[in-house]
Amino acid sequence: MKLPILNYGDARLRAKGKRIEEIDETIRELASDMLETMRAANGVGLAAQQVGEALQLTVIDVSQATERPSTMALNGVEVVPNEQMPLVLLNPEIEIGPEKEIAAEGCLSFPEISGDIERSVWARVRGQTLSGDPIEIEATGLLARALQHEVDHLNGILFIDRMSSVAKAALGSRLKRLRKETSVTSRAKSYSAL
């Protein structure tokens, strides 16, 4: 089932996700719905916070993004990233390398807004699969960037928090408008629920 994606201005995007202790049918269904939602929105990643759930759960699929290749090691073994997609990660913990790069980045919670973001070139994530098995992913390229972006979401950090002050100021009016539109929509929904 396709889920509504929260936009910037919704306080739930700032919530730190709770650790998932039990992988039950509800979690499996949420992961499936998140994958469907992400694909329908042409995204490469989606965190549970973006669909209103404060949980340590994210989905990623970089297989359609051919302009920014990735490398990947899965549990210490070099693999072809596209053959491992989509990824469903629970309770991920991230380690990043010292080398940085600046690249354009967007977010499904910020429709039609993007900016140059500095991220580490390399990332390692340890977490769990939907089966509860431990998983370790080392990545470069777009996959490394997506992992960092999604783990940030799980901790209530948005990509605009990583922008330079100049870049954020340049987007100021668009961000203010999006926040205002989200606020108006949220109020309208709460009135209709009365």
N, C-alpha and C positions, 0 to 999 in steps of 0.2 A: 504494500500500500504506500502510495506517495504521501509524504508528510509535508506540512508547511515549514518553510525555512524562516527562522527568526531573522529580522533585520537589525542593524545597528540602532541602538537606542533602547532595545529590549534588555532589561536588567539581567535576564536569565543567561545572556551571553557572557556575563562577568562571573558566573558561578563556577567555583572549583568543583570538578567532578568527584563524586564519591567512588571509592574503590569497589569494584564488583567482586563480591565474595562467592556468589553462587551463580553459575551459568544455567539458567532455566529457560523454559520456552519463551518467556517474556523477553529475555535478553536476545535470544536467537531471532525472534520475530522483529525486534527493534533493529538489529543489525541488518536483516534482510530489507526492511523498510527503508533504512538509511541508504543502503546500496541503490535501491530503486530511485530514491529521491535524488541522490547525487548524480546518477546517470541521466535522469530526466532534466536536470539543471546543467548538464554538460560540465560538471565539476570533476576535480581529481581527488578531492578529499571532503569529508564531512564529519564533524564531531557531534557527539550526542547533545551538547549544549545548543547547537544550532537548530535542533528540533525540539528544544525545551526540556531535555533530560539532563540533569546534573550528574552524569556518570562518566567513569573513565573508559569510554568506548569511542573508537573512531574507525572509519572505513576510508580506504585509499585505493585508487586505481589510476596509474599513470600510463597505462598501455596505449591510450589514444593520443598522447602528447609526444609526437615524434620529433618536434623541433628542439626539445631539450632532453637528450638522452640521459639515462641513468645507469649506474652500476649497482649491483646488489650481491651481498653475501648473506645466505640464509643459514643460521646456525653454523657459521664458519666455513661454509661451502659456497664458492662463486656460482651464481645462477643467472639465467637470463631473466631480468625483471618482469618482462611482459608475461612470461610463463607462470609467474607467481601471483598475478593479479586476479581478482581484487584481494586486498589485504583487509582483514578484520582484526583489530588490535584492542585488547583489553588491558587495562592497568599499565600502560606503557611508561617506561622511565627512559629518559634520553641522556645521551652523552654526546657532546659536539667537539669537533676539532678546532684548532686555533686559526686555520686559514679561512678567510672570509671572502665573499663575493657579493656584489650588488646586482640584483636582477628584478625585473618587473614581477609583481605579485598581485593577485586579486583574491577575493573571498566571496563566497556565495551569500554571505550576510551583508555584503556591501555591493548591491547591484550596480554595475557599470562604473565602479570605482576601482582604480588600481594605483599602485605606486611602487617606486624602487625601494626594495627592502634589503638590508644587509643580513645575510645568514651565513652560517658555516657551510663550507664546501662538503664536509663529511659529517655524517651522523650515525650513531649506533643506538638502537632502541631495543630494550628488553621488555617483554610483556608476556601476554598469554594469547593463544588462539581461541576461537569460539569453542573448540573442543576442550579447552582448559590446559592444553599443552604449553610448556614454556617455549618462547620463540625469541631469537636474537637476529636482528636485521642490521647490517652495515650497508650504508648507501652513500652514493654521490649523485650529483646531477639533480634533476627535478624531484626524484624520490626523496633525497636528503632534505630538500627544501619543504616538500609536502609533509614529511614526518615532523619537522620542526614546527611548521605552521599548525598542524593538527594537535600536537602535544601542547603547544601554547593554548589553543582553544580549551583543552581539557583542564587547564589551570586558570581559566578566566582571562587570558591575555589575548588581545586582538591584534591583527597585523598592523593596524595604525599605530599601536603602541611601539612598534619597531621602526617606524618611519622617522626620518630626520625632522627636526622642528620646522625646517623650511618646506619640506614636502607636505607635512601635515597642515601647515598654514596655507599652502596653495590649494588644498582641498577643503579648507575651512567652511566655505559657504555650502558646498555639496554635502559635507558631513552634517552640518547643522540642519539642512533641509531634510536629509534622510532621518535624522533623529526625531525631528518634529513630525514627519509623516508617520513614523513608527509609533510615536506617542499618541497621535490622533487616532490611528487605527486601533491601538490597544484600548483606549478609552471607549471607542465605539463598540468594541467587542464586549467590554465589561458592562456597558449599559444594556446591550442586547441580551445579556445573560440574566438580567434582573427580572 
